[in-house]
Amino acid sequence: MSGAEKLLEAKRLEAWYGAAQILFELDLHVNRGEVVALMGRNGAGKSTTLKSIMGMLDKRRGSISFMGHDISKTEPYHAARLGLAFVPEDRRIFTDLTVLENLSVGRQPPRTWDDGTAAPEWTHEQLFKLFPNLGEMPNRPGGRMSGGEQQMLTVARALMGNPFLVLLDEPSEGVAPVIVEQMVQMIMELKERGVSILLSEQNMHFAELVSDRAYVLEKGQMVYQASMQELADNDEVRRAYLTV
């Protein structure tokens, strides 16, 4: 698989919560080794887009391809087994389990790319280097951690599945600045190791530090797409769709 080949592609993606349509004919893709930001205000449809790709909504329409597999009608576990990880905004760690036990829950076998080369593989030792806070509390129950530490644990648990691509929902939301800095370092290291990321984000500064490209959503519709640098330089688009 070449560096420019698409790992994930969604075409004419639509989604509903009950009778309310939230997404309208979205087209997006993520290439191997790329970090792509999905941007927009609260309620623009960013989280819904990630959940739709993963298969977590009852009603969605359109085509979704991941690693050459059609996942547009599959259950979330199917996408996970193919190497697509989802880190939800609400974390969903197991509060009664320790850090190490939470990580063990996420473990999946090593993976290889289509050309036979090994994909990034993670052990809890490597993850403790990536997230030193977690390494200091391997036996602490998840329920006795701060919000930022829980956020790190959720990402680390997702990486134990050795994913090709991570869907990362609002990583900088509601965590301390020092944790945000660690998230930036973490995303850069993942990218260096060949993990692709599609992240939903409102924080322009955070997105600019880590992303190659950006899509901007407004009321469930794609209103702009460009390189991250082009978005950062476009005051008109940022004022129209990103400022509160």
N, C-alpha and C positions, 0 to 999 in steps of 0.2 A: 504494500500500500504506500503510495507516494505521499510526501509531506503535504501536498496541496489537496489531497483527496478528502472528500467529505466523509466525516464519521457519522454525522447526524444531519438529517434534512427533513424539514416539515414543509408541506405545501398545502395551501388553502385550509390551514388548521382553524377549526371552529370549536367552541366549547360552550356548555351551558351549566348553570346551577339551577336545577329544577326547570322552570319554564323560561328563565331569564338567560338570554344569550350574552356571553361575556367576551368571547373572542370572535373576530370576523376575518376570515380568509388571510391568516398570517402565513407568510413565507419566510423561512430562516434556515440557516445551516451553520455548522461548526466544523472546521477542518482539523485534521490531526495536529496536535501541538499548539492549538490556538486557544486564547482566552477571549471570549465574546461576552460583552455586557448587554443585558436586556434592561433598558432604562425607561423611567416614566414616574409620574407621581403616584401617590397612594391611590389604589383603585384602578390603575391603568390596565391591569391584566397581567402583570409580570409573573406573579406567583401562579396564577391560573395557567399560564403558558407552560411553566415547568411541570405542574401537576398533570396537564394534558399530555405532554410528551411522555411522562412516566406511566400514564394509564390510570391515574388516580381519580378521574372524574367519571361519573356514570354515562354522560353523554358528550361525545366528541366526534368530530367529522374531519375528514381530510386525510392526507397520506403522511406517515411518519416512518422514515427509514433510519435504522441504526446499524452500523457495521454490515450493511448490505441486507439486513433482515427487516421485513415489514412488521412494525410493532404498533400499527395504527389501531388494531383491535385486540391487543393482547393485555393480559393482567400485569401489574407492576413487577411481580416476581420474575416474569419472563424477561423483561428489560434488564432487571438486575443480574440475572444469570448470564446475559449477553455481555455484561460489563458496563452497564449504565448505572451510575450511583446517584442518589437523590439526598441532599442535605436540607431538610425542611427548616423553615424559619422558627418553628416552635420546638425544634430540637428532638423531642420524643426519645430521650434516652431512657434506659431502665433505671429508675431511681433506687431500687433495692439492690442492684448489682454493683459491684466494684468497677473501677476503671478497666482493669484487666478483663473482667467478665464481660463488660459491655463490648470491648474490642473483640473478644473471642466469638461473640454472637455474630459479628459481621464477617468472619473469615470465609473466604472462598478460595478455590484452587488457583495456582498461577495461570496466567494467560499468555498466549502468543498472538502476534499480529498475523495478518493473512500471508505475509511472506515468510513466516516461520521464526522471525526474530522475537525474543522475549519482550513482553510488555512489562511496564513497571510493576514490581512486586514489593509488598510492604509487610514488615514484621512489627510487632509492638516495640521492639528495641529501636527500630528506625523512626517510628512515630514518636517515641519519647524524645528523640533528638530533635525532631521537627517541632514538637510541642513540649518544651522542658517542664512547663507547669504540670502536665499530666505525669511526666516521669517522676515528679516528686510526691505523687499521691496514687500509686498503682492500686492500693487496697482501699481507697476511700469510696464509699457508696456514691453513686451519681447524684442522689438527693442532697448530699452535703457539699455540693460544689457551687461556686458562683455561676451566674449566667454566662459569663465569658468562658469559664472553664468548661461548662456544659456544651457551649458552642464548639469549642475545640474537640471535645470528646465525640461529638456528633460527626464532625469532619473526619476524625481519626477512624471512627468505626466504619464510615463509608469507604475509606481507603483500604481497610482490611479486606474488602472485596476485590482488591486489585483492579479497579475500574479503568476502562479506556477513557471515559468521559464522566465528569461530575457535574450535576445540576446543583448549583449552590444558591439557595434562596436567602437574599438579604443578609450576607455575612457580617456587615458592619452595623446592623440595626441593634440599638440598645445595649451595646457592649462598650467597655471603657476604652479610651484612646490607646492605651498600651496593648490591649487585645487586638484592636484594629491594626496596629502596626505589625503584630505577629501574624495576623491574617494575610497582610500584604506579603510578608516574607514567605509564608506558607504557599500562597498561590504562585509566587515566582519560582519556588523550588519545585512545585508540582509541574509547572510548565517546562522547567529545565529537564525534568525526568521524563517528559513526553506525555503527561496527562493533559487532556483537553478539558476546558471548563466553560460552561454556560452559566453566567451568574446574573441574578436579578438584583438590581441595586438602584438606590436613589442618590447615594453619596457620589457626586461627580468627582471629587478629589480621589476617593478610593478607586473608582472605576478607571480613572485616568492613569493611576499608578500601575495597574495590573493588566489592562485590556488591550487587545489588538484592534478589535472592531466593536461597533455598537449598533444596536437596534433601539429605536425609541418608539414606545407605545403610548397611545392616548385613546382612552375609552375602548380598549380592545382592538384597536386598529394600528397597523404599522404606519407611522407617519414620516419616518426618517431612518436611513441607514447609511453608514459611512465608516471610515477608519476612526479610531478613537481620537486621533489628533485632529481630524477634520471636525468632529463634534465639539471638541474642546475649543476650537478656534471659531465656532459658529455661534456668536452671541444671540442671534435672532432665534435659532432653534432652541437653544437652552432657555431663553426667556419664555418662549411660547409653551414649552412642554415639560421643563424640568424645575423651574423655580416655583416655590410655594407662594 
